[in-house]
Amino acid sequence: MGAKVKTFCKWSRKDIEKRFDLLAELVDEPRFVCKKCARSSNDKKLLCKPAALPAMSFR
């Protein structure tokens, strides 16, 4: 069984500082937004209440 994924809401300032490169990768082209805290991600598992964003061009 895999480890439970920590949602962005639970990341501490220290987590953000330590894993900034990963964070940047995960929010590069967001496909989901959290309905609770408005954070965004390209992986809905990282958000506490994910909702799909409409398809858009980021260019």
Z-matrix of the N, CA and C atoms (Angstrom, degrees):
N
C 1 1.441
C 2 1.525 1 108.54
N 3 1.354 2 117.90 1 136.24
C 4 1.453 3 122.04 2 -178.29
C 5 1.517 4 112.34 3 -78.15
N 6 1.304 5 115.30 4 164.02
C 7 1.459 6 120.85 5 178.74
C 8 1.527 7 109.83 6 -72.32
N 9 1.311 8 116.29 7 147.86
C 10 1.455 9 121.28 8 178.09
C 11 1.526 10 109.06 9 -68.56
N 12 1.315 11 116.13 10 136.82
C 13 1.460 12 121.83 11 -178.51
C 14 1.526 13 109.07 12 -81.43
N 15 1.322 14 116.78 13 134.86
C 16 1.459 15 122.56 14 178.55
C 17 1.530 16 108.43 15 -85.94
N 18 1.329 17 117.05 16 122.19
C 19 1.462 18 119.63 17 179.66
C 20 1.528 19 110.18 18 -71.18
N 21 1.325 20 115.91 19 157.07
C 22 1.465 21 120.41 20 179.71
C 23 1.530 22 111.65 21 -58.12
N 24 1.316 23 117.53 22 -31.87
C 25 1.471 24 120.86 23 178.66
C 26 1.524 25 111.69 24 -59.13
N 27 1.317 26 116.31 25 -29.93
C 28 1.468 27 121.69 26 -177.32
C 29 1.528 28 113.24 27 -90.92
N 30 1.338 29 118.22 28 -7.70
C 31 1.466 30 120.24 29 179.50
C 32 1.526 31 109.44 30 -67.60
N 33 1.306 32 116.70 31 132.88
C 34 1.465 33 121.59 32 175.90
C 35 1.528 34 108.93 33 -87.59
N 36 1.299 35 116.54 34 170.52
C 37 1.471 36 120.09 35 175.56
C 38 1.523 37 110.38 36 -58.11
N 39 1.321 38 115.64 37 -36.89
C 40 1.464 39 120.60 38 179.15
C 41 1.533 40 110.46 39 -65.72
N 42 1.345 41 117.13 40 -41.59
C 43 1.470 42 120.74 41 176.73
C 44 1.526 43 110.45 42 -59.45
N 45 1.316 44 115.97 43 -45.02
C 46 1.465 45 121.02 44 -179.49
C 47 1.520 46 110.35 45 -61.95
N 48 1.308 47 116.96 46 -45.25
C 49 1.462 48 121.42 47 -179.87
C 50 1.532 49 111.43 48 -63.47
N 51 1.332 50 116.73 49 -45.40
C 52 1.466 51 121.38 50 -177.80
C 53 1.525 52 112.74 51 -68.03
N 54 1.324 53 116.45 52 -35.94
C 55 1.465 54 120.74 53 -171.10
C 56 1.524 55 112.16 54 -117.29
N 57 1.327 56 116.38 55 33.50
C 58 1.460 57 120.59 56 -175.83
C 59 1.529 58 112.43 57 -59.34
N 60 1.335 59 117.75 58 -39.77
C 61 1.468 60 120.70 59 179.06
C 62 1.533 61 111.06 60 -60.57
N 63 1.327 62 116.81 61 -42.86
C 64 1.460 63 121.06 62 177.70
C 65 1.525 64 110.18 63 -65.58
N 66 1.309 65 117.54 64 -43.44
C 67 1.457 66 121.94 65 178.83
C 68 1.526 67 110.48 66 -57.33
N 69 1.326 68 116.71 67 -47.68
C 70 1.463 69 121.25 68 179.99
C 71 1.528 70 110.91 69 -58.87
N 72 1.309 71 116.58 70 -39.56
C 73 1.466 72 121.85 71 179.31
C 74 1.531 73 111.02 72 -66.05
N 75 1.320 74 117.10 73 -39.32
C 76 1.462 75 121.89 74 -175.61
C 77 1.525 76 113.97 75 -77.43
N 78 1.320 77 117.91 76 -17.00
C 79 1.470 78 120.51 77 179.09
C 80 1.527 79 111.99 78 -112.91
N 81 1.337 80 116.89 79 7.63
C 82 1.460 81 122.41 80 -176.63
C 83 1.528 82 112.83 81 -55.58
N 84 1.310 83 117.69 82 -52.48
C 85 1.465 84 122.64 83 178.05
C 86 1.529 85 107.81 84 -131.06
N 87 1.329 86 116.51 85 80.35
C 88 1.465 87 120.10 86 -173.95
C 89 1.527 88 112.81 87 -63.55
N 90 1.322 89 114.98 88 138.87
C 91 1.465 90 121.93 89 175.39
C 92 1.522 91 110.93 90 -114.98
N 93 1.342 92 116.20 91 -10.51
C 94 1.460 93 121.26 92 -177.77
C 95 1.525 94 110.07 93 -135.71
N 96 1.331 95 115.47 94 152.80
C 97 1.460 96 121.68 95 174.57
C 98 1.527 97 107.21 96 -132.15
N 99 1.318 98 116.66 97 146.10
C 100 1.458 99 121.28 98 178.15
C 101 1.530 100 108.87 99 -82.03
N 102 1.324 101 116.54 100 127.50
C 103 1.467 102 120.83 101 179.14
C 104 1.523 103 111.90 102 -74.08
N 105 1.320 104 117.65 103 -13.17
C 106 1.467 105 121.89 104 -179.30
C 107 1.532 106 111.98 105 -91.15
N 108 1.346 107 116.50 106 -47.71
C 109 1.470 108 119.18 107 -171.72
C 110 1.533 109 113.92 108 -120.44
N 111 1.339 110 118.09 109 -2.72
C 112 1.467 111 124.40 110 177.34
C 113 1.530 112 114.29 111 69.92
N 114 1.329 113 118.16 112 13.64
C 115 1.466 114 119.63 113 172.84
C 116 1.528 115 108.12 114 -72.59
N 117 1.333 116 116.68 115 157.35
C 118 1.459 117 119.96 116 -179.29
C 119 1.521 118 110.67 117 -127.78
N 120 1.339 119 115.29 118 158.43
C 121 1.459 120 120.96 119 -178.12
C 122 1.519 121 109.78 120 -162.30
N 123 1.333 122 115.87 121 161.95
C 124 1.460 123 119.45 122 172.58
C 125 1.529 124 110.54 123 -93.79
N 126 1.326 125 118.05 124 4.29
C 127 1.471 126 123.65 125 178.07
C 128 1.530 127 108.81 126 -132.28
N 129 1.324 128 116.93 127 114.59
C 130 1.468 129 119.72 128 -175.37
C 131 1.520 130 113.38 129 -66.02
N 132 1.327 131 118.32 130 -19.36
C 133 1.468 132 121.32 131 178.71
C 134 1.528 133 112.02 132 -65.74
N 135 1.321 134 117.33 133 -17.69
C 136 1.460 135 121.36 134 -177.62
C 137 1.525 136 113.09 135 -90.32
N 138 1.322 137 117.06 136 0.84
C 139 1.462 138 121.60 137 -178.60
C 140 1.525 139 109.88 138 -117.87
N 141 1.332 140 116.69 139 145.34
C 142 1.465 141 119.60 140 -176.19
C 143 1.533 142 112.37 141 -75.97
N 144 1.325 143 118.53 142 -35.80
C 145 1.467 144 122.35 143 177.95
C 146 1.530 145 108.42 144 -135.37
N 147 1.348 146 117.03 145 73.49
C 148 1.461 147 120.83 146 -173.76
C 149 1.527 148 114.05 147 -71.12
N 150 1.325 149 114.96 148 145.39
C 151 1.462 150 123.07 149 172.59
C 152 1.522 151 106.59 150 -137.82
N 153 1.320 152 116.39 151 137.79
C 154 1.463 153 120.73 152 -178.64
C 155 1.526 154 110.29 153 -69.39
N 156 1.318 155 115.30 154 137.82
C 157 1.458 156 121.31 155 173.69
C 158 1.526 157 108.38 156 -86.34
N 159 1.331 158 117.68 157 150.42
C 160 1.462 159 118.50 158 175.74
C 161 1.529 160 109.83 159 -65.83
N 162 1.325 161 116.75 160 148.78
C 163 1.468 162 121.13 161 179.53
C 164 1.525 163 109.40 162 -61.93
N 165 1.336 164 115.36 163 132.32
C 166 1.469 165 121.27 164 -179.34
C 167 1.514 166 109.13 165 -143.61
N 168 1.295 167 114.87 166 159.61
C 169 1.460 168 120.30 167 173.03
C 170 1.516 169 107.71 168 -94.00
N 171 1.335 170 117.41 169 132.01
C 172 1.459 171 121.76 170 -178.81
C 173 1.515 172 111.47 171 -100.23
N 174 1.272 173 117.61 172 21.81
C 175 1.472 174 121.03 173 -179.30
C 176 1.481 175 111.74 174 -105.83
